[in-house]
């Protein structure tokens, strides 16, 4: 959890790195070339959110500034509607945006550059199982538990 960092441009979050992601020198150079700077204040808010605090990130993001497809944007908007303490399946997200491409929904969330802000950790399999998360399943489980979600044997209990 200590390794959560955010990089911003024009006061908007552009990338979030989670604890297990090492930011090597070449990545830092790339971020610098893209005009991104580390935003400590957002990093602190992300850590508070990780701990279960309800944070409104809306003023810190502009999805139009991100290098994402229209489909990814639809997935992210729908995912941001999932409240703290709730989960939805990839299928539910897909149905809400009018697609049966549930794997495509998963792929879009896998590419999510602003994890936690777009709460992809709240998306699970239709069988209620925890599924992939860039920060690792242990991090996903901890975040969901911090939000009041009950989990037993890698499955959400509703």
Residue pairs with C-beta under 8 A, 6 or more apart in sequence:
1 19
1 47
1 50
1 51
1 139
1 142
2 19
3 17
3 18
3 19
3 20
3 21
4 16
4 17
4 18
4 19
4 43
4 46
4 47
4 50
4 116
5 16
5 17
5 23
5 38
5 43
6 13
6 15
6 16
6 17
6 38
6 39
6 42
6 43
6 46
6 114
7 13
7 14
7 15
7 16
7 17
7 31
7 36
7 37
7 38
7 39
8 14
8 36
8 37
8 38
8 39
8 42
8 60
9 34
9 35
9 36
9 37
9 65
10 65
11 60
12 60
12 61
12 62
12 65
13 39
13 42
13 57
13 60
13 61
13 114
13 117
14 34
14 36
14 65
14 66
14 113
14 114
15 31
15 36
15 113
15 114
16 46
16 113
16 114
16 115
16 116
16 117
17 23
18 115
18 116
18 134
18 135
18 139
19 135
19 139
20 134
20 135
20 136
20 139
21 134
21 135
42 60
45 55
45 57
45 60
46 55
46 116
46 117
48 55
49 55
49 57
49 116
50 116
50 142
50 143
50 146
51 146
52 84
52 143
52 146
52 147
52 148
54 84
57 117
60 117
61 114
61 117
63 73
63 76
63 77
66 73
66 113
66 114
67 113
68 76
68 111
68 113
69 108
71 99
71 104
71 108
72 108
72 111
72 112
74 97
75 93
75 97
75 105
75 108
75 109
76 108
76 112
76 118
78 93
78 96
78 97
79 88
79 93
79 109
79 112
79 118
79 119
79 120
79 122
79 123
80 117
80 118
80 119
82 88
82 119
82 122
82 123
84 119
84 147
84 148
85 147
85 148
85 149
86 122
87 122
87 123
87 124
87 144
87 149
87 156
88 122
88 123
88 124
89 123
89 124
89 125
89 126
90 102
90 103
90 105
90 106
90 109
90 123
90 124
90 125
90 126
90 131
91 102
91 126
93 102
93 105
93 123
94 100
94 101
94 102
94 104
94 105
97 105
99 105
102 126
105 123
106 123
106 131
106 132
109 118
109 120
109 123
110 132
110 134
112 118
112 120
112 134
115 121
115 133
115 134
115 135
116 143
120 133
121 133
121 135
121 139
121 140
121 143
121 144
122 144
122 147
123 131
124 130
124 131
124 156
125 131
127 155
128 155
128 156
128 157
128 158
129 154
129 155
129 156
130 137
130 140
130 141
130 144
130 151
130 154
130 155
130 156
133 139
133 140
137 154
141 151
141 154
144 151
144 156
145 151
149 156
150 156
150 157
151 157
